[in-house]
Amino acid sequence: TVGAVALDSQGNLAAATSTGGMTNKRPGRVGDSPLPGAGCYANNANVAVSCTGTGEVFIRMLAAYDVAALMEYSGVSLPEAADRVIKEKLVALNGEGGLIAIDREGHVVMPFNTEGMYRGVAWVGDIPSVGIWQE
Amino acid sequence: MEKAVIAIHGGAGTLSRSNTSPETARKYTEALHQTLLAGQAILAAGGSALDAVTEAVRLLEDIPLFNAGTGSVFTHAATHEMDACIMDGRRLDAGAVAGVRCVRNPILAARAVLDNSPHVLLISDGAEQFAREQGLEIVAPDFFSTAERAAQLRQARGQEQVFLDHDVPVPPISPDTKFG
């Protein structure tokens, strides 16, 4: 699964996600990637999110929207909301994976609960940064 | 407000350092770096977040290393079925496709659904017909296949399991290896 989230100079957020699914999946299986709110979500009011991982669990959790909902209704920060979704709620349902997210103030998080996640971030004017494993 | 910014991912899984060669890691990091530069350039030129994420994902779909577009994993039936979604935070507009088999860049089909359709999610034959009507590139189903993904399917079938993007275990000795 691949994905991107961005904040532009006008303060607009967007998210995109694309996938081939899971190796050896049953034909007709649909994961979280094409479902707004499950694997992909953007709302200028708070956050843009793209997910990767065990799609069925992300669907049940409405994982991407859950990050936004935690921020909106509980007032928690993006790092706290994203960590709670990936490192607590996803784990509790035996789900694996991670997400990338940007809030409306330009804060970026990329939590995951697997051994690695291919990821990167680039602020305009800065050198891009990429990573694979936990720092 | 902070500076414009883009973040990307190329999937998660069992990516242990011990099983990843420096050359493999370099290929992935270079692909991510080039994709970030493209997205960053759009934002630097005053482009929209929506255009930046569209282009970043389109580029990632065209890199066989990642499980999207070319390089997508196989279904149990040795086919490819791809899904994509895009969402615009300005008005909660969204477009998505699922189960497409011949659209070169599923994210462009999702973007077309967002831009040019009253619907949010189109699937399978209907999504492919819409992509054709939108003038998107249509390719043969085997366009998405790679030898690495075919090997992963054989292994997954043997174990009767499904695997995440980068989770197919590598056996100590390949069952395909022939010894004299």
Interface residues (C-beta under 8 A of the other chain):
Chain A: T1 V2 G3 A4 V5 A6 L7 D8 S9 Q10 G11 N12 L13 A14 A15 A16 T17 S18 T19 G20 G21 M22 T23 N24 K25 R26 P27 G28 R29 V30 G31 S33 P34 L35 P36 G39 C40 Y41 A42 N43 N44 A45 A48 S50 T52 G53 T54 E96 G97 G98 L99 I100 A101 I102 R104 E105 G106 H107 V108 M110 F112 T114 E115 G116 M117 Y118 R119 G120 V121 A122 W123 V124 G125 D126 P128 V130 I132 W133
Chain B: M1 E2 K3 A4 V5 I6 A7 I8 H9 G10 G11 A12 G13 T14 L15 S16 R17 T20 A25 Y28 T29 L32 H33 T35 L36 L37 G39 Q40 L43 A44 G46 G47 S48 A49 L50 A52 V53 T54 A56 V57 L60 E61 F66 N67 A68 G69 G71 S72 V73 F74 T75 H76 A77 T79 H80 E81 M82 D83 A84 C85 I86 M87 D88 G89 R90 L92 A94 A96 V97 A98 G99 P106 I107 A110 V120 L121 I123 F144 R149 Q152 L153 A156 R157 Q161 V162 F163 L164 D165 H166 D167 V168
